[in-house]
């Protein structure tokens, strides 16, 4: 059982003892801290929304009541998506937002993800302030005559879709003319509501739904990795679909399946969408240090400049604004199109990818082959109290000091001669060290990752 407090919010498993897990007491404490922070910036309203996980209704009730108790008005979107809440916050002129979702984590997890008045994840400094307020329990609740109001608003998914359709880079006619047949795996969460609605609005008439009932009963591990999406891969091929679409429980990550039943590659969602946008608008791109170098290749080919940011959506967004990037995101299937809003948005990603696929007049497998061939091996080591992460990272850095080493977020080592890299860092959301390695084929990437894992085990005496 785990409780993780970070600058982006609080995440943990349901049940157990306060302070050790995400209990009702912890949910109330951190909702109160965030609400107090919103009030300190003269905010008067907070938008909330949740994915469909089983604990969502309970956590939502606790958070809502706490915010009202502080005197804040609450606009509750109910079952929604992370990008939808992000869009709703500025439209409602709210002082902030809370998304109740543990994203790709399994069903026993939930979280409070915190947004500022722009509908963007709060900064590191603001997050530290919220954590400090929670630790000090520096809350001042409202008198009975000054309690906040509660309003439900279930219209925002449709508003979100309407904004997507209005974008000039989304070609509804091209998608409609392509007569796509598309399978959807929404892992029984809110993607089961939003994705079919979007596809119908885009003119897709043949939709094969899998796990689209938003009951929170995840049929498989909800992280959209190849090992977790085997069912839809089979379904796409069996039903002769043009494409398979997989989203995580809060619909900010997008993975795709080719018509041949093979994964398009979660890393290549952003690459393909960026390639399409860069073909229409010259500009720069950003992704995090753990994302494929294929984005850099595509960007430079189109005449733009690529920048790598530290892992974390807020870091990518900051770098996008600094470089005036036209597109950015993360290699986990997170597409950030700042023209709509600065947040990972699987729905926007779907619309842009389908436009690209329709206009290319290629099969998904053919489109995939037009991009540089890289493979990322994603691994992790569970943390135990005896592992000194800082020492591990420092020792690895020393061992590979003759290579190109980046330390803005953990340690990334570029082996330029072999066109491969490895990135190791402590996760912000789980008690693990992530080890990502990329090379030009699976065998080389796995070998590089294993080499670094062996180094870590030797240093940590595992």
N, C-alpha and C positions, 0 to 999 in steps of 0.2 A: 504494500500500500504506500502511496507516494503523494506528497504535496510539493509542487515546485512554484516558488515565487520568483517572478522575473519582471523586468521593466515593461514587458508587453502585457502582463496580466498574471493571473494565478491559475494553475492547472493541477489537477490531481484526480485520484481515484475516489469514488463515492464510498462512504461508510467509514467505520473506524473511529479513532480518537481525534478531537480537535487539535489542529497544529501538525498532525501527521498525515492527514488526508483532506480531501475537499468535503468537509462536513457542513451542515447548515450554519454552524457558528462561523466557520471560515468564510463561507459565501457572504454572510451578512457583514462580517468585518471588512472584507475587501470591497464590497459594494458601497459601504459607508465611507471608506477611505476615498474611493473614486468619486463618489457624489460630493464629498467635502472639497475635493480638488476642483471639480466642475464649478461649485459655488464660489470658490476663491477666485475664479476667473470670470465671475459675474454670469455664469451659465444658469439658466432657469429650467431647461428641459434636457432629458436624456432619452435617446432612442434605444430600444432593445429589440433583439430578435434572437431566435435559437434554431439549432438544427433539430432533428427528430429523435435524438438519442433519449433513452428511457428516463433518464434523470432530468431532462430538460424542463419539464413542467414544474417540478419541485424547485429547482434552482431559480427558475424564472419568477416564481411566486415570492421567494425569499428576497431576490434582488429588487423586484418591483416595490415590495412593501418597504424595504429599507430606504430606497430612493425617495419614496413618498414621505417617509418619516423624516427625511432631511428637508422636506419642503419643495422637492423637485417634482415637476410634472414628468410623467412617463408616457411615451408613445410606444406602444407594444406592437411590433410587426408580427408577432406570433411565429409560426413556422416560416423561416425565411432563409436567406443565404448570407454569407459574410459580405460579398460585394454589394448585395442589395441594401444591407444596413449601412454600409459605407456611403452609398449614394443618398440614402434617406436623411442622414444627419444634417448635411448642409441645406438640403431642400426644406427640412423642418426648422431650420435656424436653431438647432439644438446646441447645447454646450458640450455635448459628447455623446458617445454611444457605447453600448456593451453588447458584444456578440457572445452568446452562451453556446460554446462549441469547443470540443477538444480536437477539432479538425480531423486529422487522419488517425488519431489514437483509437483504440478499441472501445467497446461499449461501456466498460466500467469507468472510463475517464469522462470528465467534463472540465470546462474552463470558463473564465471570464476574460475575454479579449477586449482591450480597451482602446477607444477611439477618441481623438480630439474633435474640436468643433468643425474641422474640415473633413471629417469622416476618414481620417488617416490614423494609423497606429501612433500612439503617443510616443514622444521622444524618450531617449534614455534618461535625461534629466527629469522629465515629468514623471516617468515611471518610478524613478527613485523617490520622488516626492510622495507618490501614492503609497509606496511601500513604507515610507517613514510614518505617514499618517496612520497606516494600519497598525504598525508596531506600537505607536504611542497611543492608539485608540483616541485620537484627537478629533472626536466627533461632537457636534452640537445639534441635537435633533430639534425639530420644529414643534411649536405649541399646537394644540389640537385644531385651532382655527386656521393654522397656516400649513396644514399638510398638503402635499402635492396631489395633483389630479392624475387620473389614469385614463388613457384613451387607447383603444385598439384600432389598428389600421392595417388591413390585410391587402391593400391595393398596390403595395410597392414592388412586388415581383413584376406585375404587369407594367408599372411605370418604368422599371429597369429595362424590360424588354423593349418598350417603346423608344427609349433613349438609344438603345443599341441599333434598332432599325433605322433611326434617323441619321446615323453616322454615314458619311459619304463613302467610306471604304467598305461598307457592308452592302453587297449587291444582291438584294432579295430576288430580283428577276433572274439573275444567273443561277442562283441556287434552285429556284423553282423549276427552271428549264432543265436542270441536270437530272431531275426526277430521282433524287437519292432515296435509297432504302437504308435506314440507319437503326442500329441496335443501341440501346441505352442501358447501362448498369448504373443505377443511382444509389446503390448499397442501402436501400430502404430508408433513405433520409430525404432531405428537402429538395435534392436534385430531381427526385421523382415528381415533384410539382413543377419546378422551374424549367428543366430541360425539355420535356415534351411541349410545354407552352411555347418556349422559344422556337423549337423546330417547326411547330405548326405555323407560327407567325412568319417564319422564313420560307414557308411554302413546301416543307417536307411533308408528304402525305403518307409515306410508309414508315412507321415507327414500330420497332420490335422492342417492347419494354421488358427489362429484367430487373427485379428488385426495385420497383418504382413506387411501392407503397410506403409512405413516410411513417412507419411504425417504430423505427429505432432498433429493429431486430436485424443487426448486420449479418448477412449471410456468409460473409468471409471477412478477413482482415480488411478494414476499410482503406488502408493506404494503397493507392492505385499502382502497385508495382507488378511486374510480369507474373510473379508467382501467385499473386492474389486475383488475377483477372482471367484465369484459364476458362471459366465458364462462358464468358462473353466472347472469348476468342473462338471457341467451338461454335457458339451460336451464330456469329457473323458468317463463318464459312458455311454452316449448315443451311442458313436462311438466305444465302447468297446476297448478303448486304454489301453496300458500297463502303460502309464504315461502321466502326463501333465507337461509342463515346462512353467514357467512364469518368465520373466525378467523385470527389471525396464527400464526406457527410455535410460539409458547409459550402461546397461548390466553389472553392477558390483554386482548386487544382484540377487540371484536365489531362487525361490520358486518352490515347486513340488506338484503335485496332484497324489494321489494313483489311482490305477485302479478302486477302488470302488467309486470314485468321492469325496473322502475326502482329505483335505490338508494333506500332509506329515508332515507339520509343518516347518515354515521358520527357526525356531531355530535348527531343526534337519538336515537341509542341511549340515551344517558344521560337525555335529556329525557323520553322516553317512560317509561322505568323509574322515574325520579323522580316523574313525574306519578302513576303507579300507586301507589307507596309513600306519597306525600303524600295520596292519596285515602283511605288507610287509617290513616295516622299523621301527625298534625300535627308539623311540625318544620322544621329548617333544612337548607340544602344548600350544597355547596362545589364549585367547579370551578376550573380554572386560568385565567389571564388570556387564554389563546388559545382559549378555548371559547366557544360561542355564548351570546348574551345571552338566548336562549329559555329557558334553565334559570332565569334570574332571573325572567323573566316568569311562568313556571309556578309557581315557588316563592311569589312574592308573591301570585299569584292564590289559592293554597291557604292563605295566611295565615302563611307562613314567612318567614325572612330568608335572603338569599343572600350568600355571601362569595366573593370571588375570591382565589386563592392564586397564588404564583409557580409557574411550570411545574416539573413533577417530582412524581412520586407521593408522595415523602416530605413535600413541602410541602403537598400537598392533604390528606394524612392528618393532619398536624399541625393544620391549620386545621379539619378535621372534628372532631377531639377538642376543640379550643378552643371551638368553637361548638355542640358536642353535635349535630352534623348527623346526620340519619337516613339520608342518602344523599349520595354525592359521587362525584367521578371526573374524567375528562378527556374533552374533546371528540373524542379520537381513537378513541372506542368503548370507553373504559375505565370500567367501572362498579365502584365501591367501595361495598360494603354492609357497614358496620362490624359489624353484628350477627353476621355470619358470620366475617369477618376483614377486617383493614385492608389490602387489596390489590386491584388491578384483577382482575376475575374474569369472563371471558366466559361460563363455565358458569353461574354465578349469574345473570348478565345474561340468558342465554337463558331460564332458568326463570321469571324475573320478567316478561320481555317476553311470553313465550307465555301466561302467566297473564293478563296485561293484555289481550292480543289476544283470547284466548278469552272473557273476561268482557265485553269491549266489544261482542262480536258484530259487529264491523266487519271489513272487509277491511283489510290493512295500509296500502293507499293512502288509505283513508278515515280511518284513525286518524292518519296523518301530517298530513292536512289540518286536524286539530283543533288543531295547534300553531302558534305564531307563525312566520311565514315570514321566515327569514333565510338568507343565503347567505354562506359563508366562502370566500374565494379564498386558497389556500395556495401560497406561492411560496418560493423560496430562491435565494440567491446563493452560489456557491462561493467560499470564502475563499482568498486568495493572500497571500503574505508581506507584500506592500506595503499591504494593507488594514489600517488602524488602526481596529479595531472600536469602541473606546472613543470615539475622535474622531467617528466616524460617528454613534454614538448621541447624543453630546452636541450635535452640530450639528443633528440632526433635532429633538431636544428644544427647542433654542433657536428653531428656525423655527416650531414650533407651540406656543409658550409660552402663547398666549392660549386654547388649548383645555385640556380636562381631561387632564393628563398624569400617568401612574403609572410610577414608576421602580423598583419593588421587584424587577423582573425584566426587564432590557432597558428598552425604552421602549414604553408603550402610550398611544395618544392616542385619547380618546373625543371624537367629534364629535357631541355630544348633540343638536344641532338637526336633524341629518340621521339620527339613530338609527343611527350606524355607528361603527366603530372600526378601528384598525390597531395591530398589535403586532409589533415587531421585536426579535429577540434572537439571540444566538449559541447555536447548538445545543450541548447537553452530550454528544451522541453522534456527531455528524458535523461535519466541518470546513466549516460553512456558516452563513450568517445566514438565519434564517427570517423571512419577512414574511407575516403573516396579516392579512387585512382582511375585515371583515364589514359587509354592508349588506342592504337589503331585496330585492335581486335580484342575479343573477350579473353583469350588466353594470356595475352601480354598484360592486360589490365588486372586480371586476377593474380598474376604472378607478382606484379608490382605491389598490389595491395597486401598480399601475403608476406612479402619481404618486409614491409613496414610494420605489419602486425607482429611478425617475429621480433622485430626491433623493440616494439613496445613491450611485449611479454618479457623479453630479456631485461630491459631497463626496470620494469615493475616487478620482476621476480615472480611472474605468474606461471 
